[in-house]
Amino acid sequence: MKIKKLDHVVIATTDLDQALQLWERNVGLTPDTSLDQPRGAGFKVARLPIGESFLELVQPLEGSGRFHEQVQERGEGLFSISVEVEDLEGAVTHLREKGATVSEPEASIWPDARVARINAGSTHGVSIQLIERA
Amino acid sequence: MIDKIHHIGIAVHDLDKSLEFYRDTLGLHVHALDTVEDQGVRAALLTIGNSEIELLEPTNPEANMAKFLERKGEGLHHICFQTEDVDGELEILKAKGVELVDQKSRGGLAGMICFLHPKASRGVLVELATPMDIYKGAGA
């Protein structure tokens, strides 16, 4: 499988507005896009470009969902990484052949992109998302 | 001024086993493998686009990495941003009163580095690094 780059890093927070202030103060990053409940998901999110990648700050809005559970379980902080692949279906097939647990490809919250998630049990504890951009 | 994500640090129990996934299954290239005694870690750096993935295995049970693994288990540990001037960034952060782990830059795997306190970024451990080939500070 061919990985092109680190596409983005997801950070879970309970206070998106304050987190945005801190990221601007500490490393000078500012958002170029914000989405409220994208595709009906129970969170709001802001995207902060950095080099060829971006940070994605996510605040869960309801008392359920994977972001909410993460914040409950591990506290705020680094949540997952997303790596850009050339061929999503090919990567999923390859990873499954190697024994990894990978979700079915689906549309990303971001336009013109599709994603699949590798289960953290296959990656030494890291939630890794594969993303293919059109 | 931050230029890019230099690397993402991942804490693992067994570096060789983790390489079976990150190198052999994901197909990422390992460009460095090193033990850093004063940080109590053995580390592998794998290239991903213009950034890196840093796999970190504790070698010293008293070091921070071992304690992190005990507390949280394997997983994402820190994010490192590249800057041309880590010392200048540190002065600016101090002036703003940002909580820091390191008051002065020090030598690390990524060059001259410093860590901000996770409190400063709502639970994210942030590292700043200036690679040695562009470092112009007093220690260069």
Interface residues (C-beta under 8 A of the other chain):
Chain A: M1 K2 I3 K4 K5 L6 V9 I11 T13 T14 D15 Q18 A19 L22 W23 R25 N26 V27 G28 L29 I50 G51 E52 S53 R74 G75 E76 G77 L78 F79 S80 I81 V83 E84 H94 L95 K98 A100 A120 S122 T123 H124 G125 V126
Chain B: M1 I2 D3 K4 I5 I8 I10 A11 V12 H13 K17 S18 F21 T25 L26 G27 L28 I48 G49 N50 S51 I53 L55 K72 G73 E74 G75 L76 H77 H78 I79 F81 L93 K96 V98 L116 P118 A120 S121 R122 G123 V124 L125 V126 L128
